[in-house]
């Protein structure tokens, strides 16, 4: 792996010839995420504890009054963000899981259920997106 670039080296590389004229001025860098066609997180939390369930706010909204403590949690993150809708559809049709959360503005899907069911749902989503939609897909991780 290469050496880490300093801030000044980065700015010089980005602005090349105009860097000298920009020195001493206030500069603002903006990071933009260019949506690709990828699933960059697929993780299975084997057995959830109450604190995990509550910190993910899975005890409010449509899940108010439900207690999924002890169940497994599946996490997905993808771009473009609208693909979360297809991912949720595939997951629910692949296994007996419940949709814990879906955010089509950040690309996040959270699945709930028994470990084997959540794993099957995550694998179903990864397989569908890899084969049918030609997405770049990460490996499923689990703990």
Number of C-alpha atoms within 10 A of each C-alpha: 3 4 5 8 10 9 9 11 12 12 17 16 12 11 13 11 10 11 13 10 9 13 12 7 7 6 9 6 6 6 6 6 7 8 10 12 18 21 25 15 16 23 21 22 19 19 17 16 14 14 10 14 19 15 9 12 14 21 18 11 10 11 14 10 9 10 13 21 18 15 17 24 28 26 20 23 22 25 22 17 20 15 20 24 16 12 26 25 14 19 27 19 13 18 19 15 25 17 18 23 18 18 14 15 11 14 19 22 24 23 24 25 23 19 19 14 21 30 28 17 27 28 18 19 24 25 16 18 21 17 11 9 11 12 18 16 20 14 12 17 13 12 8
